[in-house]
């Protein structure tokens, strides 16, 4: 079953159960996927859908950060609930140790020895870890490895 089909089935289930938060979240996600399909001029495959979900999850994380700074705990709770729903559709996230291991492998493969080569490492690593790790964490790990 493709990710699009899974989303449609979960929307139907949420409607039947009266789960308004899940229903609203999945409908918003479905709309974002539809906009991406229109931009691409074709239906998205599972990788494209994961990219849209990743983007939506990042927006929710950013919103949580901003709402926390503003002291809006009510909105933080809403965003956190929606983020939890989106995470169900994302691939498992790698731990910091796993990212570090993969980063060290890329650094040694490319022969990078200082911070000047960080762009090359990040480009290769983010392509390898697409959807499996947060870009900020990958950046921190690579920066730490190259400055030591």
Long-range contacts (C-beta under 8 A, 24 or more apart in sequence): 2-45, 2-46, 2-49, 3-46, 3-49, 3-50, 3-89, 4-33, 4-43, 4-44, 4-46, 4-49, 6-89, 7-33, 7-49, 7-89, 21-78, 21-81, 21-82, 21-85, 22-85, 24-82, 25-81, 25-82, 25-85, 25-86, 26-85, 28-56, 29-53, 29-56, 29-86, 29-89, 32-56, 47-130, 47-131, 49-89, 50-89, 50-90, 50-91, 50-131, 51-130, 51-131, 53-86, 53-89, 53-90, 54-90, 54-131, 56-86, 57-83, 57-86, 57-87, 57-90, 58-134, 60-86, 90-131, 91-131, 91-132, 92-132, 93-132, 93-133, 93-134, 94-129, 94-132, 94-133, 96-137, 96-141, 99-129, 99-133, 99-137, 99-138, 99-141, 100-141, 100-145, 102-128, 102-129, 103-138, 103-141, 103-142, 103-145, 104-145, 107-142, 107-145, 107-146, 112-146, 113-146, 114-146, 115-143, 115-146, 115-147, 117-146, 118-142, 118-143, 118-146, 121-146
